Amino acid sequence: MVLVLGSALCAQDKPPGWPLGARIPEISGQVVDAVTGKAVPGVDVTLLATAGVASFGGGGSKPLRYENIRTVSQGQFGFRSTLETQLENPMMELESYWLTVNLAFLTPAQGRQREQSGEGGAVPLGEDLSFEVSNAPMHQAAYRRPFASAPDRPWNNRAYFPLAVQFVHPCRQSWNANCVYFGTTRALRIPLIPVLDDPRGCEGIGDASLRRQCRELNLYWAAFRRAGTVEEVQAGKELCRQIDNGAASETCLKNLRMLDPELFQGQWTARHQRAAALVLTPVAELVPMGECTITEKGMPMMYMVRYLRTAPHRDVEVSQARVWVGVSETEQGSLVREVRSWVPEGVERKGVVAGQNVGVIESAGLYVAYWPSGSSFVALEFPKASGTQVGGADAVAEQATPRMRLELIQQYLARHPAPR
């Protein structure tokens, strides 16, 4: 009995982590704008540390720490140092630890839910963030639905690209434009690269390597920012080639081709004409559905789309947009009379939106905004009578909020300006 007790006491006297434990150091610093140097508050900084696990079957990785903190007003963050006693196991060793910055934190519970649904692993062990750039929804064309699934974790601040921060080894992603390496872990100054309208804005960065990374990421962004016509896609292809003339350029060209194979090959189709006339991206929580082309004898070509507010049990229709193209001056008068016939008891007035003149007809059940735009004519309907069947059993009309109505009108005015 004494010998057994003595053995137990000896085991308890071991220092934590002895003999093979490993310490993850304190990691602290500030997240700043790579161009201006100003602090970036409110972004997630996530620490992931992994252990390499040996086994007769080949081994793998196991998470040791998975923690998150959000930067405060001056962009600061910090993680404490820990001694990982799990590494006493001779079959385990510290593999790596790194940070992701500006990616929304995925909790373990959310990770398990993703794993159960088959969407991904319980904890994201991968270090490669390059796919987060190439698949991000913000890189889709102005009026296309996303060609790829959204990233597992959205960006906290869409004014900046996400970033991986490595400590144990240099960056080794398929494309390292959104990765930095530090040989120390304290008092870091982590630069987030901003999303710029013009890649030349990166020229203000003093560090040559960071300046190159900024240029590459923003060339990629610029290639996808406008990709709705043959000319825009051809310009995008040239921007892709300028990135690095290597793996990143190939990825950019591949995704640009996936976005619209026909435009990539220089083909402009009826589908593209419809997309050029209509706003086919979500606006103010409204999702475009069922766009179509309508031709009537003696009338100009007309494109139409409905806008729905999605809900768990039904889709609620809040607007219809119609755009006639190739309209003569005489036909514009006919279309004004057509719109007025939709609201026979409505009150008509002139409105000004974004400094542009818009006709408005309003009744108890319907609000209509309309205007001519060169050889086009635009009319937006907003039903106000809740409960009216519009698009089938699962779609009913519902009054749009003033914000929804204003934002949708503004989007169409941006595409089809009205007289001032």
C-alpha positions in Angstrom: 0.0 0.0 0.0 2.8 2.4 0.9 4.6 1.8 -2.4 1.4 2.4 -4.4 0.7 5.6 -2.5 4.3 6.7 -3.0 4.0 6.1 -6.7 0.8 8.2 -6.9 2.5 11.1 -5.0 5.5 11.0 -7.4 3.1 11.2 -10.4 1.4 14.2 -8.8 4.8 15.9 -8.2 5.5 16.1 -11.9 5.5 19.7 -13.3 2.6 20.4 -15.7 3.5 19.2 -19.2 6.5 17.2 -18.1 8.4 15.8 -19.9 6.9 16.5 -23.4 4.6 19.4 -22.7 4.9 22.5 -24.9 4.1 26.2 -24.3 2.0 28.3 -26.7 3.3 31.8 -26.2 1.4 35.0 -25.5 0.1 36.5 -28.8 -0.8 40.2 -28.8 -0.9 43.2 -31.0 -2.9 45.6 -33.0 -4.8 45.2 -36.3 -4.3 48.2 -38.6 -5.1 49.4 -42.2 -2.2 48.4 -44.4 -2.5 51.7 -46.4 -3.3 54.3 -43.7 -1.9 52.7 -40.6 -5.1 53.4 -38.7 -6.5 50.9 -36.2 -9.2 48.5 -37.4 -11.7 47.8 -34.6 -14.4 45.1 -34.5 -12.8 42.3 -36.4 -12.5 38.7 -35.2 -9.0 37.4 -34.4 -9.0 33.6 -34.0 -6.2 31.5 -32.6 -5.9 27.9 -33.7 -3.2 25.6 -32.3 -2.9 22.0 -33.4 -1.0 19.0 -32.3 0.4 16.3 -34.6 -0.8 12.9 -33.5 1.2 9.8 -34.5 -0.5 6.5 -35.0 0.2 3.2 -36.7 -2.2 4.2 -39.4 -0.3 7.4 -40.2 -1.5 10.1 -37.8 -3.2 13.4 -38.2 -4.0 16.8 -36.5 -5.8 17.5 -33.3 -6.9 21.0 -32.1 -5.3 22.2 -28.9 -6.7 25.7 -28.7 -9.4 27.3 -30.6 -10.2 30.8 -29.3 -11.5 34.1 -30.5 -11.3 37.7 -29.6 -12.6 40.8 -31.3 -10.4 43.9 -31.7 -11.3 46.9 -29.5 -11.5 50.5 -30.5 -7.7 50.9 -31.1 -7.5 47.5 -32.9 -5.8 45.7 -30.0 -6.2 42.0 -29.2 -4.4 39.5 -27.0 -4.2 35.7 -26.2 -2.6 34.4 -23.0 0.2 31.9 -22.9 -0.6 28.3 -22.0 1.3 25.1 -21.3 -0.4 22.3 -23.2 -0.3 19.3 -20.9 -2.0 17.1 -23.5 1.5 17.0 -25.2 2.8 14.8 -22.3 1.6 12.0 -24.6 4.6 10.7 -26.4 2.4 10.1 -29.5 1.7 13.9 -29.8 3.8 17.0 -30.5 3.0 20.7 -31.0 2.4 21.1 -34.7 1.5 24.7 -35.3 -0.4 27.8 -34.1 -1.6 30.7 -36.2 -4.3 33.4 -36.4 -7.1 34.2 -38.8 -8.1 37.9 -38.9 -11.4 39.4 -40.3 -13.2 36.1 -40.5 -16.3 35.6 -38.4 -15.7 33.1 -35.6 -17.3 29.7 -36.0 -18.2 28.3 -32.6 -17.6 24.6 -31.8 -21.4 24.1 -31.8 -21.7 25.7 -35.2 -18.9 23.5 -36.4 -20.6 20.4 -35.2 -23.8 21.4 -36.9 -21.8 21.9 -40.2 -20.2 18.5 -39.7 -23.6 16.8 -39.2 -25.0 18.5 -42.3 -22.0 17.4 -44.3 -20.9 21.0 -45.0 -17.5 20.7 -43.3 -15.4 19.7 -40.3 -16.2 20.4 -36.7 -13.2 22.7 -36.3 -11.7 24.3 -39.4 -8.1 23.0 -39.2 -7.0 24.2 -42.7 -4.5 27.0 -42.8 -5.1 28.0 -46.5 -7.2 31.1 -46.7 -6.7 31.7 -50.4 -10.0 30.0 -51.2 -11.7 32.6 -48.9 -10.7 35.2 -51.4 -11.5 33.4 -54.7 -15.0 32.2 -53.5 -16.1 35.3 -51.6 -19.5 36.6 -52.7 -18.2 40.2 -52.9 -16.2 39.2 -56.0 -19.3 38.4 -58.0 -20.3 40.6 -60.9 -22.7 43.4 -60.4 -25.7 41.6 -61.6 -25.0 37.9 -61.3 -25.9 35.4 -58.6 -22.8 33.8 -56.9 -21.1 31.2 -58.9 -19.6 29.5 -55.8 -20.8 28.8 -52.4 -20.2 31.5 -49.7 -17.2 31.0 -47.4 -17.7 29.0 -44.3 -17.1 32.1 -42.3 -18.2 35.6 -43.6 -15.8 38.5 -43.4 -16.4 40.8 -40.4 -15.5 44.0 -42.3 -16.0 43.8 -46.0 -13.8 46.8 -46.5 -10.8 44.5 -45.9 -9.6 41.2 -47.2 -9.2 38.3 -44.6 -5.7 37.5 -43.4 -3.8 34.4 -42.1 -1.0 35.1 -39.7 1.7 32.4 -39.3 4.3 32.0 -36.6 5.8 28.5 -36.7 6.6 28.4 -40.4 6.4 30.9 -43.3 3.2 31.2 -45.4 2.6 28.2 -47.6 -0.8 28.8 -49.1 -1.6 28.1 -52.8 -1.6 32.0 -53.0 0.1 33.9 -50.2 -1.3 37.4 -50.9 -3.5 37.3 -47.8 -0.9 35.8 -45.4 1.9 37.3 -43.3 4.6 35.6 -41.2 6.0 36.9 -37.9 9.1 35.6 -36.1 7.7 37.0 -32.8 4.3 36.8 -31.1 4.1 40.0 -29.0 3.4 43.7 -29.8 2.5 42.7 -33.4 1.2 45.2 -35.9 -1.0 43.2 -38.3 -1.8 44.9 -41.6 -5.2 44.3 -43.1 -5.3 45.0 -46.8 -8.2 47.2 -47.8 -10.5 46.6 -50.8 -9.8 49.5 -53.1 -11.5 50.9 -56.1 -8.2 51.2 -57.9 -5.2 48.9 -57.2 -2.9 51.9 -57.6 -4.0 52.9 -54.1 -1.6 50.2 -52.8 1.4 52.4 -53.9 1.2 54.3 -50.6 2.4 51.2 -48.7 6.1 51.4 -47.7 6.8 47.7 -47.4 7.5 46.3 -50.8 6.2 42.8 -50.0 3.0 44.1 -48.5 2.6 46.5 -51.4 2.8 43.6 -53.8 0.2 41.6 -51.8 -2.2 44.6 -51.8 -1.8 45.0 -55.5 -2.5 41.3 -56.2 -5.6 41.1 -54.1 -7.1 44.3 -55.5 -6.3 43.3 -59.1 -8.3 40.1 -58.4 -11.1 42.2 -56.9 -11.1 44.6 -59.9 -11.3 41.7 -62.3 -14.7 40.7 -60.8 -16.1 44.1 -59.7 -17.6 44.7 -63.2 -18.1 41.6 -65.3 -21.5 42.1 -67.0 -20.6 42.7 -70.6 -18.2 41.1 -73.1 -15.9 44.2 -72.9 -15.9 44.1 -69.0 -15.0 40.4 -68.9 -12.2 40.9 -71.5 -10.8 43.7 -69.3 -11.2 41.4 -66.3 -9.2 38.7 -68.1 -6.3 41.1 -68.6 -6.4 42.1 -64.9 -6.3 38.4 -63.9 -3.1 38.0 -66.0 -1.5 40.9 -64.3 -1.8 39.4 -60.8 1.3 37.2 -60.8 1.3 35.5 -64.2 1.2 32.2 -62.3 -1.1 30.2 -60.0 -3.1 33.2 -58.8 -3.7 34.4 -62.3 -4.8 30.9 -63.3 -7.3 30.8 -60.4 -8.6 34.2 -61.3 -9.2 33.3 -64.9 -10.8 30.0 -63.9 -13.3 31.7 -61.6 -14.0 34.4 -64.2 -14.8 31.6 -66.7 -17.1 29.9 -64.2 -18.9 33.2 -63.6 -20.1 33.3 -67.1 -18.7 31.0 -69.8 -20.4 32.7 -72.6 -19.1 36.2 -71.8 -15.7 34.7 -71.2 -15.8 33.4 -74.8 -17.0 36.8 -76.1 -20.6 35.8 -76.6 -23.4 38.3 -75.8 -26.8 36.6 -75.6 -30.5 37.4 -74.9 -29.8 36.4 -71.3 -27.1 39.1 -71.0 -29.4 41.7 -72.5 -32.0 40.9 -69.8 -29.3 41.1 -67.1 -28.2 44.4 -68.4 -31.7 45.9 -68.2 -32.7 44.5 -64.8 -31.1 44.6 -61.3 -30.6 40.9 -60.5 -28.8 41.1 -57.2 -30.4 41.3 -53.7 -31.4 44.8 -52.8 -32.5 45.9 -49.3 -33.3 42.3 -48.2 -35.2 41.7 -51.5 -34.2 38.7 -53.7 -34.9 38.9 -57.5 -36.8 35.9 -58.8 -38.3 34.8 -62.1 -36.8 37.3 -64.5 -38.3 37.0 -68.0 -38.5 38.6 -71.4 -42.0 39.7 -72.8 -42.7 40.6 -76.4 -46.1 41.9 -77.4 -47.1 42.9 -80.9 -46.7 46.6 -81.5 -44.9 47.1 -78.2 -41.1 47.5 -77.4 -39.2 44.6 -75.8 -39.9 44.4 -72.1 -37.9 42.7 -69.3 -39.5 41.9 -66.0 -38.5 40.6 -62.6 -40.2 40.1 -59.2 -38.6 40.9 -55.9 -39.3 38.7 -52.9 -38.6 38.9 -49.2 -37.7 35.3 -48.2 -39.3 33.9 -45.1 -39.1 30.4 -43.4 -42.5 29.3 -44.6 -43.2 31.4 -47.7 -41.8 33.9 -50.1 -43.4 37.4 -49.8 -43.5 39.4 -53.0 -43.0 43.1 -52.5 -42.3 44.5 -56.0 -42.2 44.0 -59.7 -39.8 45.8 -62.0 -40.4 46.3 -65.8 -37.9 47.8 -68.2 -38.8 48.4 -71.8 -35.9 48.9 -74.3 -35.7 50.3 -77.7 -38.5 52.8 -76.9 -39.3 55.6 -79.3 -40.5 59.0 -78.1 -44.1 58.2 -79.3 -43.9 54.8 -77.5 -42.9 56.6 -74.3 -46.2 58.4 -74.2 -48.0 55.1 -74.7 -46.1 53.5 -71.9 -47.0 56.4 -69.5 -50.7 55.8 -70.3 -50.1 52.0 -69.8 -48.7 52.6 -66.3 -51.5 55.0 -65.4 -54.0 52.3 -66.3 -52.6 50.1 -63.5 -53.7 52.6 -60.9 -57.0 54.1 -62.3 -57.9 55.7 -58.9 -54.4 56.7 -58.0 -53.0 60.2 -57.2 -50.2 61.2 -59.5 -47.3 63.5 -58.6 -43.7 64.3 -59.5 -41.0 63.0 -57.3 -37.2 63.6 -57.0 -34.9 60.7 -56.1 -31.1 61.1 -56.1 -31.6 64.4 -57.9 -33.6 62.8 -60.7 -37.2 63.3 -61.8 -39.5 60.3 -61.2 -43.2 60.0 -61.8 -45.2 58.5 -58.9 -48.8 57.2 -58.9 -50.2 56.0 -55.6 -53.4 54.5 -54.4 -54.6 52.6 -51.4 -53.3 49.3 -52.8 -50.4 50.2 -55.1 -47.4 52.5 -55.4 -45.8 52.9 -58.8 -42.6 54.8 -59.8 -41.8 55.3 -63.4 -39.5 57.3 -65.7 -38.0 57.4 -69.2 -34.3 56.8 -69.6 -33.0 57.5 -73.1 -34.4 54.7 -75.3 -35.6 52.8 -72.2 -38.6 53.1 -69.9 -38.7 51.9 -66.3 -41.7 51.1 -64.0 -41.5 49.7 -60.5 -44.7 48.4 -58.7 -45.0 48.1 -55.0 -48.3 46.4 -53.9 -49.6 47.7 -50.6 -52.6 45.4 -50.0 -51.4 42.6 -47.7 -52.9 39.2 -48.3 -53.5 39.6 -52.1 -52.4 36.6 -54.1 -49.7 37.5 -56.6 -47.4 34.7 -57.6 -49.0 31.5 -56.3 -50.0 29.9 -53.1 -46.6 30.7 -51.4 -46.2 34.3 -52.5 -48.5 37.1 -51.3 -48.2 40.8 -51.7 -47.0 42.8 -48.8 -46.2 46.5 -48.4 -42.5 47.2 -48.8 -40.8 49.4 -46.2 -39.9 52.9 -47.3 -36.2 51.9 -47.2 -36.8 48.9 -49.5 -38.7 51.0 -51.9 -36.2 53.8 -51.9 -33.2 51.5 -52.3 -34.7 49.6 -55.2 -35.7 52.8 -57.0 -32.1 54.1 -56.5 -30.6 50.9 -57.9 -32.7 51.2 -61.1 -31.9 54.9 -61.4 -28.2 54.1 -61.2 -28.6 51.7 -64.2 -31.2 53.8 -66.1 -30.8 57.5 -65.2 -33.9 59.7 -65.4 -34.0 63.2 -66.7 -32.8 65.8 -64.1 
